[in-house]
Amino acid sequence: MPRIAVLGAGITGVTTAYALAQRGHTITVYERHRYAAMETSFANGGQLSASNAEVWNSRATLLKGVRWMFTRDAPLLLNPRPSWHKYSWIGDFLRQIPNYESNTVTTVRLAIAAREYLFGIAQREKIEFDHERRGILHFYSTRKEHDAAARVNQLLRAGGLDRRAVTPEEISIIEPALSGDFYGGFFTESDSTGDIHKFTRGLSAASERHGVTFHYDTPVQSIASDSSGVSVTTGQCTEMFDSIVICAGVGSRQFAAMVGDHVNVYPVKGYSITVHLDDENSRQSAPWVSLLDDRAKIVTSRLGADRFRVAGTAEFNGANRDIRADRVEPLVKWVRCYFPGVNTARVLPWAGLRPMLPSMLPRVGRGRRPGIFYNTGHGHLGWTLSGATAEAVVQLIDEGLRRTNR
């Protein structure tokens, strides 16, 4: 029976381990934290959102980014301190602008393919994760913003997404709790939300039931590949495997370099707040439908009766996990603006590092050396895409094993 190692127990690592175990492989997962889903899969925006699949490599986004650089509470913050990794990544990002349309369509198709896979797992393994299948509503304050979204909508529809324009009156019907004057919006009924941490922890437990071995509190020091297989070294221990799948988030670049590959993942920090709805008025005043404010680049998810997640911002500041008050404050202000009845006295802030590649598409495939595979670099859509990319990398591994055994 083939022995396969998976690096990382975030959402992509755990979905990959589960998919491999379903094929009958012997799987070992290495995770440097004590539990699964303790980094980027801990407290993200909670959306399973094909409607948010537009990649960022567009001239319009670039112009916004330049303007935002001079505003401290803007959705995008770039630390100008020189860094070869950061500026080489930005250079690669700019070179992907001609691929904006095709990459967006590809991402939409991946997101749609991933949906039923994840829903099927949750049902089969009885994973409770505050799942709400109420759709995602994008709203816009001006005609200019709405017209720009309509152009993006053409790409989303080309990828197979059913997403319809809605009037201000329909916005009020879809989510009565939302306060404000809007020009219009777009609504995707097939999108949904949930708690990624609960889902990933539930799936890791299910994977263990299916025979997957998890080594927690186990940082991987090095990996290597040669004719005898792939080695994983932790502390004083080295284990041999037939293959390895690198799902290590922002750490994937370092592991790739150990086996001769260049995987240009950059850590783009995102923030979230979890608003605890401790009183009845707050629970009634918070939305149940997931929202996306395109101007502020803020998303929301209702996580059960008593929690409301709000997430956003992109910060290019290296592998910095500090939670900055000046980046959290706009999220709190946003809640008070659009949901004035929600009490924000008890708010839990969080920051995580999105593993982003310049193309905004994940790296899913083989490495240069035998037995090396990647499923990483999902950026802001890790949960949304994880089901499809796990299936894709598992198919590649199985194909390689079949060829080897001929």
Number of C-alpha atoms within 10 A of each C-alpha: 7 12 15 22 25 26 28 31 31 28 32 30 29 30 26 31 34 25 21 24 20 14 11 12 18 19 25 21 24 23 24 17 16 11 16 27 25 19 20 25 27 21 24 32 30 28 29 29 23 30 28 22 25 21 25 19 22 17 13 10 12 14 10 13 16 13 12 16 16 12 11 12 17 20 21 24 22 18 12 11 9 8 12 8 13 20 13 13 19 15 12 14 17 17 13 18 18 12 13 18 18 13 22 25 22 18 24 27 21 21 29 23 19 22 22 13 15 20 13 11 18 18 10 10 14 12 19 13 19 19 22 20 16 16 22 30 26 22 26 22 17 13 12 11 16 21 13 12 18 16 10 17 20 15 21 25 16 17 21 14 22 16 21 14 18 18 14 17 12 15 22 16 11 19 16 15 19 20 15 11 12 17 17 21 24 23 22 20 17 18 26 22 26 24 24 27 22 19 23 26 23 19 23 27 18 20 24 16 11 16 16 22 17 24 17 16 12 16 16 18 13 15 20 19 22 11 9 10 17 23 19 19 16 15 10 6 9 13 11 18 19 19 23 29 27 26 31 26 30 23 19 23 20 16 22 22 13 13 19 13 16 15 19 24 27 27 26 25 28 25 25 28 24 25 25 21 23 16 11 11 12 21 21 14 19 27 21 25 22 30 22 24 17 17 13 16 14 20 25 28 30 28 21 16 15 16 18 24 24 26 24 27 22 20 21 18 19 17 14 14 16 10 16 12 9 10 23 22 13 18 23 19 13 15 20 15 14 16 18 17 17 24 20 18 11 12 18 13 22 20 24 23 26 26 27 26 24 25 23 25 20 23 22 21 18 19 18 13 16 18 22 24 24 24 27 32 32 25 26 25 25 26 28 31 30 28 26 21 27 27 18 16 22 22 16 15 20 15 11 15 15 10 8 8 6 5
